Amino acid sequence: MRLVSLVSAIAGLIVWQLVGEFVVGNNLFLATPASAIHAMASMSQQGTLWTDVRVSGEEFIIGFLIASAAGIIVGIGMASAKSVAAVAQPWVSGFYATPIVALAPLLILWFGIGVVSKIAVVFSLVVFPVIINTEAGINPAGRELIEAAHAFGATQSEVFKKVSIPAAAPYVLTGLRLGIGRGLIGVVVGELIGANAGLGFLINNAAQVFNMPDLSVGLVIFAIAGIALTAGFKKLEQRIVHWQGV
């Protein structure tokens, strides 16, 4: 399967190169992989690319980690106490259905164009899928397993740790995987609206002067990051919930 995935990626790059070179024939409309690699090498030598990668990486990692921790805690609270669920459910449902990207300008107005505002945008996009998946995972823990645990003298806290949490693990990890894509989108949106560094800032500057090779560099790096992070979480899921054979 890894070989198939690798062949698929290489075939896609070849098709992209052929279409860009022989069908479109103009980097203004479609940059080829070769031109994107050349632009990447040039920016790497200048040092600007790694600065942008570092800034965007910090924004994504910090926002993703904070949102993951907060989402898991709130999701567990909503699944464990009906009063917590009653209070939080309208807010979670409302904000999850709200196009958070439309609130990005407001977040940037509040927190400025620095890193903090981008972390806030990433947080707002990641936290709600994690909350919803965590709550959904803990609630349906098998009633038979819970009753069996009680029959063997397990306390409520032991049932929660040894039955509910393992049952919720696949759901939580799925929420985290969904959060990866949303978090990367949050980085781009935040940097497009207002930033002084980052890959979204690079994409925005390249788009304004129709520099398609530089723009493609930013897009390709985000795509590679999404693929790598999703694959990493898939591996983590296989190790943590190995009994499900995912």
Contacts in CASP RR format, 6 or more apart in sequence:
PFRMAT RR
TARGET T0000
AUTHOR 0000-0000-0000
METHOD contacts of the structure
MODEL  1
MRLVSLVSAIAGLIVWQLVGEFVVGNNLFLATPASAIHAMASMSQQGTLW
TDVRVSGEEFIIGFLIASAAGIIVGIGMASAKSVAAVAQPWVSGFYATPI
VALAPLLILWFGIGVVSKIAVVFSLVVFPVIINTEAGINPAGRELIEAAH
AFGATQSEVFKKVSIPAAAPYVLTGLRLGIGRGLIGVVVGELIGANAGLG
FLINNAAQVFNMPDLSVGLVIFAIAGIALTAGFKKLEQRIVHWQGV
13 33 0 8 1.000
16 32 0 8 1.000
16 33 0 8 1.000
17 32 0 8 1.000
17 33 0 8 1.000
17 34 0 8 1.000
19 30 0 8 1.000
20 30 0 8 1.000
20 31 0 8 1.000
20 32 0 8 1.000
21 32 0 8 1.000
21 34 0 8 1.000
24 30 0 8 1.000
27 35 0 8 1.000
27 212 0 8 1.000
27 213 0 8 1.000
28 210 0 8 1.000
28 212 0 8 1.000
29 212 0 8 1.000
30 212 0 8 1.000
31 39 0 8 1.000
31 212 0 8 1.000
31 213 0 8 1.000
31 215 0 8 1.000
31 216 0 8 1.000
35 212 0 8 1.000
35 213 0 8 1.000
35 216 0 8 1.000
36 213 0 8 1.000
36 216 0 8 1.000
36 217 0 8 1.000
36 220 0 8 1.000
38 213 0 8 1.000
39 211 0 8 1.000
39 213 0 8 1.000
39 214 0 8 1.000
39 216 0 8 1.000
39 217 0 8 1.000
40 49 0 8 1.000
40 217 0 8 1.000
40 220 0 8 1.000
43 49 0 8 1.000
43 214 0 8 1.000
43 217 0 8 1.000
44 50 0 8 1.000
48 202 0 8 1.000
49 202 0 8 1.000
49 217 0 8 1.000
51 197 0 8 1.000
51 198 0 8 1.000
52 197 0 8 1.000
52 198 0 8 1.000
52 199 0 8 1.000
52 200 0 8 1.000
52 201 0 8 1.000
52 202 0 8 1.000
53 198 0 8 1.000
53 199 0 8 1.000
53 221 0 8 1.000
55 115 0 8 1.000
55 197 0 8 1.000
55 198 0 8 1.000
55 199 0 8 1.000
55 201 0 8 1.000
56 187 0 8 1.000
56 191 0 8 1.000
56 198 0 8 1.000
56 199 0 8 1.000
56 200 0 8 1.000
57 187 0 8 1.000
58 115 0 8 1.000
59 115 0 8 1.000
59 118 0 8 1.000
59 119 0 8 1.000
59 122 0 8 1.000
59 187 0 8 1.000
59 191 0 8 1.000
59 198 0 8 1.000
60 122 0 8 1.000
60 183 0 8 1.000
60 184 0 8 1.000
60 187 0 8 1.000
60 225 0 8 1.000
62 115 0 8 1.000
62 119 0 8 1.000
62 122 0 8 1.000
63 119 0 8 1.000
63 122 0 8 1.000
63 123 0 8 1.000
63 126 0 8 1.000
63 183 0 8 1.000
64 122 0 8 1.000
64 126 0 8 1.000
64 179 0 8 1.000
64 180 0 8 1.000
64 183 0 8 1.000
66 119 0 8 1.000
66 123 0 8 1.000
67 122 0 8 1.000
67 123 0 8 1.000
67 124 0 8 1.000
67 125 0 8 1.000
67 126 0 8 1.000
67 127 0 8 1.000
67 130 0 8 1.000
67 179 0 8 1.000
68 126 0 8 1.000
68 130 0 8 1.000
68 176 0 8 1.000
70 123 0 8 1.000
70 127 0 8 1.000
70 130 0 8 1.000
71 127 0 8 1.000
71 128 0 8 1.000
71 130 0 8 1.000
71 131 0 8 1.000
71 134 0 8 1.000
72 130 0 8 1.000
72 134 0 8 1.000
72 172 0 8 1.000
74 88 0 8 1.000
74 92 0 8 1.000
74 127 0 8 1.000
74 131 0 8 1.000
74 134 0 8 1.000
75 130 0 8 1.000
75 131 0 8 1.000
75 132 0 8 1.000
75 134 0 8 1.000
75 135 0 8 1.000
75 138 0 8 1.000
76 134 0 8 1.000
76 135 0 8 1.000
76 138 0 8 1.000
77 84 0 8 1.000
77 85 0 8 1.000
77 135 0 8 1.000
78 84 0 8 1.000
78 85 0 8 1.000
78 88 0 8 1.000
78 89 0 8 1.000
78 92 0 8 1.000
78 131 0 8 1.000
78 135 0 8 1.000
79 85 0 8 1.000
79 134 0 8 1.000
79 135 0 8 1.000
79 137 0 8 1.000
79 138 0 8 1.000
79 139 0 8 1.000
79 164 0 8 1.000
79 168 0 8 1.000
80 138 0 8 1.000
80 160 0 8 1.000
85 135 0 8 1.000
88 131 0 8 1.000
92 128 0 8 1.000
92 131 0 8 1.000
92 132 0 8 1.000
95 124 0 8 1.000
95 128 0 8 1.000
96 128 0 8 1.000
96 129 0 8 1.000
96 132 0 8 1.000
100 121 0 8 1.000
100 124 0 8 1.000
100 125 0 8 1.000
101 121 0 8 1.000
101 125 0 8 1.000
101 185 0 8 1.000
101 186 0 8 1.000
101 189 0 8 1.000
103 124 0 8 1.000
104 121 0 8 1.000
104 186 0 8 1.000
104 189 0 8 1.000
104 190 0 8 1.000
104 193 0 8 1.000
105 193 0 8 1.000
107 117 0 8 1.000
107 120 0 8 1.000
107 121 0 8 1.000
107 124 0 8 1.000
107 190 0 8 1.000
108 117 0 8 1.000
108 121 0 8 1.000
108 190 0 8 1.000
108 193 0 8 1.000
108 194 0 8 1.000
110 117 0 8 1.000
110 120 0 8 1.000
111 117 0 8 1.000
111 120 0 8 1.000
113 194 0 8 1.000
113 195 0 8 1.000
113 196 0 8 1.000
114 195 0 8 1.000
114 196 0 8 1.000
117 190 0 8 1.000
117 194 0 8 1.000
118 186 0 8 1.000
118 187 0 8 1.000
118 190 0 8 1.000
118 191 0 8 1.000
118 195 0 8 1.000
121 186 0 8 1.000
121 187 0 8 1.000
121 189 0 8 1.000
121 190 0 8 1.000
122 183 0 8 1.000
122 186 0 8 1.000
122 187 0 8 1.000
125 179 0 8 1.000
125 182 0 8 1.000
125 183 0 8 1.000
125 185 0 8 1.000
125 186 0 8 1.000
126 179 0 8 1.000
126 182 0 8 1.000
126 183 0 8 1.000
129 175 0 8 1.000
129 178 0 8 1.000
129 179 0 8 1.000
129 182 0 8 1.000
130 172 0 8 1.000
130 175 0 8 1.000
130 176 0 8 1.000
130 179 0 8 1.000
132 175 0 8 1.000
133 171 0 8 1.000
133 172 0 8 1.000
133 174 0 8 1.000
133 175 0 8 1.000
133 178 0 8 1.000
134 168 0 8 1.000
134 171 0 8 1.000
134 172 0 8 1.000
134 175 0 8 1.000
136 171 0 8 1.000
137 167 0 8 1.000
137 168 0 8 1.000
137 170 0 8 1.000
137 171 0 8 1.000
137 172 0 8 1.000
138 164 0 8 1.000
138 165 0 8 1.000
138 167 0 8 1.000
138 168 0 8 1.000
138 171 0 8 1.000
140 167 0 8 1.000
141 163 0 8 1.000
141 164 0 8 1.000
141 167 0 8 1.000
141 168 0 8 1.000
142 163 0 8 1.000
142 167 0 8 1.000
145 163 0 8 1.000
145 167 0 8 1.000
146 159 0 8 1.000
146 163 0 8 1.000
146 164 0 8 1.000
149 158 0 8 1.000
149 159 0 8 1.000
149 162 0 8 1.000
149 163 0 8 1.000
150 159 0 8 1.000
154 162 0 8 1.000
154 163 0 8 1.000
166 241 0 8 1.000
169 240 0 8 1.000
169 241 0 8 1.000
170 237 0 8 1.000
170 241 0 8 1.000
170 244 0 8 1.000
170 246 0 8 1.000
173 233 0 8 1.000
173 236 0 8 1.000
173 237 0 8 1.000
173 240 0 8 1.000
173 241 0 8 1.000
174 237 0 8 1.000
176 233 0 8 1.000
177 230 0 8 1.000
177 233 0 8 1.000
177 234 0 8 1.000
177 237 0 8 1.000
180 226 0 8 1.000
180 229 0 8 1.000
180 230 0 8 1.000
180 233 0 8 1.000
181 226 0 8 1.000
181 230 0 8 1.000
184 222 0 8 1.000
184 225 0 8 1.000
184 226 0 8 1.000
187 199 0 8 1.000
187 200 0 8 1.000
187 222 0 8 1.000
188 199 0 8 1.000
188 200 0 8 1.000
188 203 0 8 1.000
188 222 0 8 1.000
190 200 0 8 1.000
191 198 0 8 1.000
191 199 0 8 1.000
191 200 0 8 1.000
191 201 0 8 1.000
191 203 0 8 1.000
191 204 0 8 1.000
192 200 0 8 1.000
192 201 0 8 1.000
192 203 0 8 1.000
192 204 0 8 1.000
194 201 0 8 1.000
195 201 0 8 1.000
195 204 0 8 1.000
199 218 0 8 1.000
199 221 0 8 1.000
199 222 0 8 1.000
200 218 0 8 1.000
202 214 0 8 1.000
202 215 0 8 1.000
202 217 0 8 1.000
202 218 0 8 1.000
203 215 0 8 1.000
203 218 0 8 1.000
203 219 0 8 1.000
205 211 0 8 1.000
205 214 0 8 1.000
206 212 0 8 1.000
206 213 0 8 1.000
206 214 0 8 1.000
206 215 0 8 1.000
206 217 0 8 1.000
206 218 0 8 1.000
207 215 0 8 1.000
234 246 0 8 1.000
237 246 0 8 1.000
238 245 0 8 1.000
238 246 0 8 1.000
END
